[in-house]
Amino acid sequence: MKQEIPGRITALQEKLRELELDAALIYDRENLIYFAGVTDLEGGVLCIPAEGVAELFCLWMEAEHMRQATGLRVTGYPFPAQTQSSMAAKWLHGLGLKRPRVGFTRYFISLKDYQCLQEAVPEMVVGDIAATCYQLRSIKCPEEIRRIRAASKALEAGMKAAVSAVRAGVAECDVLAEAECAMGKAGSQGSPFRMQVLTHSRQMQKHPYASSAPLEDNAPVVIHLGATVDGYAAKMCRTVFLGQPPEKCVDIYRVLRQAQEAAMSRLRPGVTCGELYQAAADCVEAAGYEKYWIVEHIGYGVGIRQSEFYPIIAKGSEVRIEENMVVDLLLPSIYVPHAGGPRLTDTVLVTAHGAEYLTNYGRDIFYC
C-alpha cells in the first residue's frame, strides 16, 4: 500500500486545516498502519503538518527499513538518549509556532508520551482527530479489501474447526484452541479481539470470552471469531445448538438471521445507517421480540480494527453508506431471560450494486 500513503496524508492534512490544527502526531499502531503503511513499527511517531512534508521518527536501527517500506522522510533516534516524543517535541518547535495546535487520536497515546510533550512544549493546544481518522479509513482501497478477504477466508477454516469440536462438556477454551490452530494454518496472524466460545449461561454477559466453562448440553453455543492478515481484520459469529435446545432459543436465532438478511438486502451506497438498523429492528418487532431488543447498534466499520467507529450502524444515524466500505452485521442478541444469547454476524463489503458477504460460512441453524 506504499503508493496509497501520499494521498492518505494529503487527505488528513486537508482535515487538519478544516479543524484549524497545525499538525497531527500519530503514535498508535492502527493509524501508523494506515498513514505509514507498516505493521512492524514500535517506538515510532509520524508527525504530519497541516502544510508541508510529513516525517516519521523511529529507532535508528529500523530507519532504513522504514524508508524503504514507507517512502516517507524518516529520521532515526538513539534510545535512550532520545525518545519518540522528545523527537516529536523538537519537530513541533521546528514549526515555529508559539502555541501549536496538535491533533491526537484520543484512544492511543500513552500518559508518558503525553507528559513528555507537555513538558517540552507547554504551550501546545490539544485537539482530537480520532473520529477524523476513522472516517478517512472507512473507504477501502483494493489492497485493503484483499487483506480483509484473506482474513475472512481464514475465519471459515476456524469456524469449521470450532463447530467440529463442539460437544457437551468440552471446555469453551478447548473449542477455541481448535479454531485458532486452524485459522493460523489458513493464514491468520492473530485475532484482533478476545474471541468467544460461550455456553448458554454466559451468553447474556456484555463482553465475555472463552473460558474453562464446559459447554452445556441441549443449549446454544455462541462462537465469535476474529482473524487478521497484514494488519487488517475480519470477524464472524455463529450459533450452533447442542442436543435438543429450547425452541425459544432456536427461534431467536431464526429471527436474528431474518433481521440480518433484511439489513443486507438494503445495504448499498447511499442508504443511511439508521435505515439499515430499522430494517433489522422491524423484523424483530414483527416476531414479537421488540421489548427484548435493547440495542442501538448492529454493526461497525471493519478494517484495521474489528470495530471501527465510522460508520456505526446505529438507530437514527444519518451517516450514509459508501461504496468500498466494509462493515459487520449483526452481533447483538435478543435478550429474553433464560432463552436469549444466540448471535450472528458477518463481515460485509459494500459494492456499487449492493453487499457481498466476505465471511461465507453457512448461516443456517446447526445442530451438533
N, C-alpha and C positions, 0 to 999 in steps of 0.2 A: 504493500500500500504506500510505498515511498512516494509515488507520483501524486498521491492524494494530499500529502502534507501541506504544500504551499497553499492550496485552496482552502483547506480547513483553517489554517492560521489566518488567512485573509478574512474569512467569514467571522472568526472570533474578533479580529480587530475591528471590523465594522460594528459588531455588537458592543465592544468596549466604548467606541465613540458614542453610540446611542445612549449608553449608560453613564456617559461622562466620566469614564475611568481612564486613567493614564496607562495602565498596564495590568496584565494578569500574571500571577505566579502559579504554575501548575506543578503540584507536588505528588498528586495521587496517581497510583498505577493505572487506574481506568482512563484518566484523561491523558496520561503520558502515552498509553497505547494509541489513543485516538489522534492526538495532536503531534506526536513524535513518531508513531508507528513502531514502537518497540515494546516487547513484553518482558524483557530481561534487565530493566534498569532499576537499580536500587541506589539510594543516596543521591538522587538527582532532582533537579528542578528546571522546568522550562519557563523562561522569562519572555513574555510576549508584550511588546509595547503597542499602544494604540496606533502609533505611527512608527515605521522603521522595521528593523530586522530582529527576529527572534533569536535567542541564544540559549543553548542547553548547557547546564553545568553538571558535571558528573565526576566520579573518582578518576584520577589521572590515568590509571591503567586500563580504563574502559573507553577513554576518549576516542581513540582511533576507530574502534568498533562502532561507536555511536555515530561518528561522522559518516562511516560507510552505510550504516543502517538507515539513517535519517535524512542525510543530505543537508542538515542544519549546520549553523555555526555552533561549534562545540568547544567548550573550554573545560579542561580537566583541572582538578584541585587536589592538593596533597592533604590527606586526612592523617592525623587530627589537627594539623596546623590550621586548616581551613575546613569549613563545612558547607553543605549546600546552601544553608541560609546566610552564612557570612558572605558567600559569593553573591547570593541574590541581593543582599543589602548593599553591597558595593555596586552592583548593577543598577539598583534603584537610585543611588546617589549620582551615578553617571547620567541619569536622565536630566539632572539639573533643575529639579522641581523642589520648591520649598515644602509643599505639602502634597506628596504624590498620592493619588487616589488609586488604590490597588485592589483588584478583584481576586477572590479566592473561591474555591469550591468548598462550601462550609462544612461538609462532612469529613474532609480528608486532609487536614493539616494538623500536625502534632502540636501539642502545647509547647514543647521545647523549641520547635521551629518558629512558632509564632512569638515566643518570648525573645528569641534571638533577633528577629526582625524588629520587634517593638523597641528593643534596647538600642539597636543600631540605627533605626530610622523612626525616632519617636514622633515625628510629625506625620507619619503615614496615616492615611484615612482608608478604612477597610470597606470594601463592597462585596456583595455576594453574586457569584456568577454560576452557581450550581444549576439553577433552572435553565440558564442560557446554554450551558454545555450539554445538558440532556436534550434540549431542543435541537441543537446542531447535530447531535449524534443520532437523531431519530430516523433520518433518511439514510438508508444503507447503500453503499456502493457495491458493485458486483463481487469484489473480493470479500467484503464483509458477509454478503449473502452466502458465498461459497463456504466460508468458515462455519457459519451457523448451520448450513445444510450438513456439513460434516459432523458437527456436534449432535445434530438431530439424528443422524444415521447411527451414531454410537449409542444414543439413547434406546433405539429399537433393540439393539443387542442386549442392553442392560435390562430392559423391561421383560424381554423374553426369558432371560435367565432368572429374574426375580419371580415371575409368575410360576416358572417351573419348580422353584424352591419352596413355594408357599404350601405349608401343611400345618395342621393343628398342632400346637405345642412347640413348633420351631421358633426360636428367638427372632425378633424383628431384625436385630443386627446381623444375624446369620444370613437372612434373606438378602439384606443389603450388601453383604460381602460378596455374594454371588453376582449381584448386579454390577458392583464396582469392578470386579475382575473382568467380566465380560465387556464392560464399556472401555476399560483400559486396553484390552486386546483389540477393540474395534477403533481405537484411535483417540479416545478421550484423554485429555491431560489433567483431569481432575474435575470435581464438582464445584460450581460457583456458590453453593449454599449447603447447609447441613441437611442431608437428604432424609426422607421419611419412609419408613415402613411401619405402619401403625395398626395395631389391633383395635377392635371397635371401641373398647372402653377408653382409649386415649385420643380418639379422633375429634372430640369436641374441644380439645385444647387449642390455644391460639397458635403457638409455634413449637409443637413437639418435634422430635426427631427420633430416628431409630434407636431403640434401647434394648436391654436384655429381656424385655417383657415377652412372654410366649404368646403366639397367635391363638386367639380364641376360636373354637370350632363353632359352626353354624352362625357365622357373622361375617361382615365385610372386612376386607383388608385394604387399606389405602397404601399405594406405592407411588411416591413422588420423587422423581429422579432428575438430576441435572448433569450436564456434561459441558466441557469446554474444548475448543480446538484453536490454537494460536491466539488466545486471548478473547475468543468470542463464545458465548454461551447459548445453550438451548435447554428447555425443561419440558417435562411431560409428567402427567399424573393419571393413573388409572386406579380403579377399584375392582377387586376380584372378590368372589364370595365363596367362603368355605362351607361345605356341608349343606344344610338347609336353613339359610338365614331368614329372619322375619321378612315377610313380604313388604312391609313398610320400608325397610332398608333398600330393597331392590327397586321399589317404586321411586324412591328419592333419587337413586342413580339414573333411572329411566328419565325422570323429569329434567335432571341436570343435563343429560345428553340432548334432550329436545331443546333446552334453553341454549346450549352451545350451538346447535345447528341453526337455531333461529338467528342468533347473532352472526354466525358465519355467513348466512345467506344474504345479510345486509352489509357485510364488510367489504367496502370498496372505497376508492378515493372519493372524497367529498362528503361522506357520511360523518355525522358528529359522533363523538364517543358516547354522549348521552343517549343517542338513538340506539346504539348497539346495546348499552345497558338496558334500555327499556324493552328491547326485543326479548332479551333473556328474562327480564322481570315479568313480562306479560305471560310467558309460558309457565312460570312458577305460580303466578296468580291464578291462571286458568286451571291449574291442577289442584288448587285449594290450599297451597302452602304459603300464601303471601305473608302471614303473620310470623312465619319462621324464616323468612328471607331477610335477615338483619344485616345485610352488607350493602355498601355503596360503591364497591369497586369489583369488577370482574376481569380485570386484566391490566397489564402494563406493557410498555415497550420492552423489547428483549434485544440485547446486543452484547456489549462488554459486561454488563450486569445482567443477571437473570430477571431483575425487575427494575427497569429504568423509569424515572419519574416524568417521562414525556414520550408518547401520550399515556395518560391514565384513563382507562375505560371506566368512567365513573358516572354515577347518576347525575343528570342535568348538565354534564360537561358540554360546552360548545366547541371544544377543540375538534378540528376536522382531521380525519384520517387522510394520509397522503400515500401515493404510490411508493413502493420500496420501503415502507415501514415494516418492521417485524414486531408482532405483539403476541401475548399469550391470552388465551381464552380457556377456562373459566374458573379458576380454583375454588371459590367458596362453596360450602355445603348448604344444605337446608337443615336448619338446626332444630329438628324435632327431638325433644327429650327421649333418650333411650333408643332412638332409631336413626337420628341424623349422624352425619360424619362422612358418608361416601363423597368422593370428589373426582373431578375430571378436569384436565387442562391440556392444551396443546400449544406448540409454537407455530405461528402462522405468518406467512408472507403476504403482504398486500400487493397485488398486481394491478395492472391497468384496468383489468376487467372483473376483478373480484378477489378472492382469497384462496391461498394454497396452503394446505396442511404441510408443514415441514416434518413434523413428527407423525409417522404413519402407522404406528402400532394400532391394532383394532380397538374400536370404541364400544364394541358390543358388551353385553353382560356376560362375564366369565364366571363359571363355577369350577372350583377346584376340589 
